[in-house]
């Protein structure tokens, strides 16, 4: 991001997402499971797309996110920094 700048506006959720309906996710009082603020259970159904956001086209990434949403995934883990492969010969 060297030399980059920009702005964004953060607003309250305007849709009916599970987070708008039930609140943020937290650990249960007994530390054994995840739940929303209103105590609705949260099942972590995650996928790993390590460099998906970095290496895919906008259309490919949009398709991926639409599919995971359709499949009811609740989380996707991915790298949020620039991917830098190791030089050959370095283990």
Secondary structure as the mmCIF struct_conf table of DSSP 4:
data_model
#
loop_
_struct_conf.conf_type_id
_struct_conf.id
_struct_conf.beg_label_comp_id
_struct_conf.beg_label_asym_id
_struct_conf.beg_label_seq_id
_struct_conf.end_label_comp_id
_struct_conf.end_label_asym_id
_struct_conf.end_label_seq_id
TURN_TY1_P TURN_TY1_P1 UNK A 2 UNK A 3
BEND BEND1 UNK A 15 UNK A 15
HELX_RH_AL_P HELX_RH_AL_P1 UNK A 18 UNK A 22
STRN STRN1 UNK A 25 UNK A 27
TURN_TY1_P TURN_TY1_P2 UNK A 29 UNK A 30
BEND BEND2 UNK A 31 UNK A 33
STRN STRN2 UNK A 34 UNK A 36
TURN_TY1_P TURN_TY1_P3 UNK A 37 UNK A 38
BEND BEND3 UNK A 39 UNK A 39
STRN STRN3 UNK A 41 UNK A 41
STRN STRN4 UNK A 46 UNK A 48
TURN_TY1_P TURN_TY1_P4 UNK A 50 UNK A 51
HELX_RH_AL_P HELX_RH_AL_P2 UNK A 52 UNK A 55
BEND BEND4 UNK A 56 UNK A 56
HELX_RH_AL_P HELX_RH_AL_P3 UNK A 58 UNK A 70
TURN_TY1_P TURN_TY1_P5 UNK A 71 UNK A 72
STRN STRN5 UNK A 75 UNK A 77
BEND BEND5 UNK A 81 UNK A 81
HELX_LH_PP_P HELX_LH_PP_P1 UNK A 85 UNK A 87
TURN_TY1_P TURN_TY1_P6 UNK A 88 UNK A 89
#
